[in-house]
Amino acid sequence: GHTRCPCLVLLAPSTRTRPRNRSWGETMSIHPTVVEVAPQPQAIRRDTFAFNIHAEEPTEVLLALLLGNERFATNLLSKRQRQVPSYRRQQLIPSQHPKVAVLGCADSRVPVEIIFDQALGDIFTTRVAGNALGVTTQGSLEYAVLHLNVRVVLIMGHENCGAIKAAMMPPEALASEPPVLKELIGKITTTLSHTPRGENMLNDEERLKMNVQANAKAQAEEFRALPHIKERIHGNELEVVPAYYDMGLGKVILLEEVVAESMTKRIAGVPKAQRDSLAPGAIQQSGGMCGCCMGKKKLIG
């Protein structure tokens, strides 16, 4: 016979509710005839994988994120994007525990989870045109930091951003736009690069790229300046990182030299086989095996 995986609960065709547990403190109801997971947190072996998107150390979370982007850029996406086991969906119903939040653009060409090769429950994603901080986006990120305890906030602009293009236009060109849209574009305009020296020597594509990057840096600085965010950063509990997504290459580029150099060295030191590992820090299902016990125990068939 098969061995019961300790991470799974096999339910009879009747409604059952997992009782409260002091270490988790949450209940999960499961509908009749459904066989799903009801794990204890300690049973989830997140250290099974080399790089953990759910780590507590900010640099480790950022490393896992960038390795996921490398898999995307080199067409080595994991099965996690295509195969989401039903037990994983059920597991996420009571709560979420992401360790990274991303403020990205609403552009359809920049789907955050895909370009970082992550799955359900891995990234707290906030998207708006021009990845601009405002009441809703700032509040969302504050919630992620203060209540979900994310360790990394990535603020990411991207190549050929239409919102930044609009913000670079003269005000009269936007006169016919609706008031709320004009307000959003006006907010972005204040973050653009206004360094006149040499700017006239740039072509339109180069100027756009420069302004996309300037916007991401400015939004990151604005978020870092919040007192409660600054406190977390100084306590080494949080990293706020501006980035730029090159759509042609599929690569996410960190915009601050010190952080970028540090991460480049870390990635260079990772063996190729580990860089291409299927799922950093997540639960997998493959060949009838539970992710946390993969290669050890068969599931009950």
N, C-alpha and C positions, 0 to 999 in steps of 0.2 A: 503494500500500500504506500500511498504518498504521505509525506509528512506535512502536517499543518504549518503553514507559515505563521509565525507569531505576530505579524503585522496585520493579519486579516481576521475578520469575524464573519463566519458563514451563518447567515440568518435563515431561519425557516420561513415559509410563506405566511408570515403574520407580522404585524407591525411591532417593532421593538425599538426601544430607546436606550442608548447607552447611558448608564448612570453617571452622575457627576464624579469627577476625580479631582482630588486636591491639586495634583500637579498640572491639571489642564483647566478645570473649572468650567467646562462648557459641555452642553449636551448636543447630541446629534440624532435626529429622528430619521428613520429610513422607512420607505414605503414598502408595502407588502410585495412579496415575490422578488425583491431586489437583493442581490448578493453584492455587498459593497464593503469598503474598508472602514474600520473605526479604530485607527491606530492611536497608541500612546506616543507622545512626542519622543520619548527615549527609544522607542522602537524604530524610529526613522533614522537609518544609518546614513546621515548626510556625509559623513567622512568616508563613505565608500568610494567617492569620486575624488579625483586629484584636486579639482578646483571648484570651490563652493560658492555659488551665487548667494547662498544664505549664510555666509560667514559673518562673524561679529567684527572682524577687523576691516576697516574701510578699504585698505589697499588690496586685501584679498578679494573683496567683492568687486572692485574695479578691475582687477586682473581677470577674474572669471568672466566679467562682462566683455572685456576686450578680446579674450580668447574666443568667446562666442561670435563676436564680429569677424574675427579672422576665419572661423569656419564658414560663415556666410559668404565672405568675400572670395573664398577659395572653393566654393560649391561643395562644401562638406557638411551641409546641414544635418543635424541629428534627426532621428525618427520622432523626437519629441514634438516637432512642428506638425507632423502628419498623423501621429498616433497618440491620442490622449486617452489613457485607460479610464473606464467609467469610475473605477474606485478613486482615481485622482480627483475627478470632478466632485464626487461625493465628499471626499476628504476636505475640500476647500469650502464647503458650505458654511461651517460654523465661524470661520475666521480666516484672515489672511496674515502672512508674516513675511512680506518682501523685505529685502535689505537694500534695495536700490530704487530710487525714484527718478524718472526721466521727464523733463520738460522739453517736449519736441514740437515741431511744426505739425499742423493739421494736414499737410500735404499728403496726398494718397500714395506718393512714391517713397514715403519715409515711415513704414510701419515698424514701430520700435521693437516689438518682440521678435519679429522676423530678422531684422538686421543684426540683432544680438543673439540670435539662435536660442531664445528662451521660451518658456511655455507658461501655462496657467499658473498664477500665483507667484511668479518670479520677479516681475517688474510692476511698480506702481506708476502708471503712465498718465501724464497730463499733456494734452496736445491742443494747441491753438495756433492760428496763423501767426507766423513770425516768432514762434516760441517766446511770446511776450509775457512778462510778469504783469498781473493785474489782480483785482480782488479775488476772482475765482481761481486763477492759477497759483497765485501766491498762497492763498488759503489752503489749496489742495496740497501743496508741497509742505506747508507748515504742519498740516495734519499728518502727512507721511513721516515727518521727522519726529514730531512730539508724541504721536500716539501709536505709530507703527514702528518707530525706532529704526528707520532706514539709516544705513551707514554711508550711502553715497547719493548725492543729488547731481545728476548729469543734466546740464542745460545745453541742448544741441541744436545748432543751426544746420543748414544743408545747402548744397550746391543749387544754384538757379532758383532761389526762393522768391516766389511772386510777391509775398508781403513786403520783403525788403526792397524789391524793385519798385513797388508802389511808394514806399517811404522815401525813395530817392527822387521821386518826381516832384516838380514844382507844385506848390499848394493849389494854384489855379487849375491844374489838371485833375485835381480831386474834388473840385467844387460841387460836382453833381452827385457825388457818392452819398449814401445815407449817413446820418449823423454818427451812429455808433461805429460804423466802419471807418469813418474819418477819424474818430477818436482813437481807435485801435492803431491806425496807421500813424497818427500823430505821436502816440506813445513810442512806437518803434523809431520814428524819426529822431527822437532825442538821443538814441543810443548809437547812431551811426558815426562813422569816423569823419571828423571835420578838419583833418590835418591837410592844409592846402599844399604844403611843399611836396612836389613830385606827383600829386594826385592827378594832375592834368596829363601826365605822361602815361597813365594807365588806360587800357582799353575798357570798354563797358563790362566785359566779363570779369576782368581783374578788379575793377571797382566794386562790382557786385559781391565778389568773393570776400574782398576786404571788409565790406560793410556787414555781410552776414556774420563774419567772425567777430567784428567789433560789437555787434548786437549781442551775440552769445556771451562775450566777456562782460559786457555791461550788465546784462541780466544776472549773471553769476555774482558780480560785485554787489549789486543791489540786494540780492538775497543774503549774501554773506554778512551784510551790514546790519541785518536785523539782530537785536540783542540776544534773543534766545537761540538764534542760529550760530551767532559768534561764540556763544558759550560752549555749544557742542563742538564746534571746530577746535577751540582752544583746549578742550578736554580730550582731543583725539578720538572723539566719538563719531565724527562726521567729516566727509570731504564734499565740497561743492566744486564741480569741475565743468568748465565750458568746453565744448567740443564742436567739431565741424564734420558733417557727413558728406563725403565725396561720392556722389551717386554713380558716376562712371566706374570707379574702382570698387565700390561697395565698402569702402573703408571709413571708419570713424577715427578722426584725428583729434587728439587732445591739444588744446590751444595754449596751455601754459607750459613753458619749456621745462621747468624742473620736474613737474609731474609726468610730462610726456617722456622725458629721458629716462626717468626711473622705471616707468612701465615698459618702455622699449627694452631695457636691459633685462627686466624680469621675464618678458615674453621670450626674448632670445635665449634665455637659460632654460626654457621649458622644452623637454624632448618632444620631437615631432609627434610621436605616438600619443603623448598626453595632450598635446594641443588639439588633436583631432578626436579626443575622447567624446563619446556620444552625449554625455549629459553632466556638466559640472553641477554638483550639489543638488541634484533632483532625483525624484523617484522614478524608476523606469519599469517597464514591463516588457520582457522579451522571452520568446520561446517558452511561455508558460511559467516564468519565474517572476517572483516579486523583486522590485528594484533593490530593496534593502537586503535581500537574501540571495541576490542573483548569483547563480553558479553554485549555490549550496543546497537549496531545498526546492522541491517541486511543489507547486500549489495543489490543493485538493482538486481533483478532476471530477 
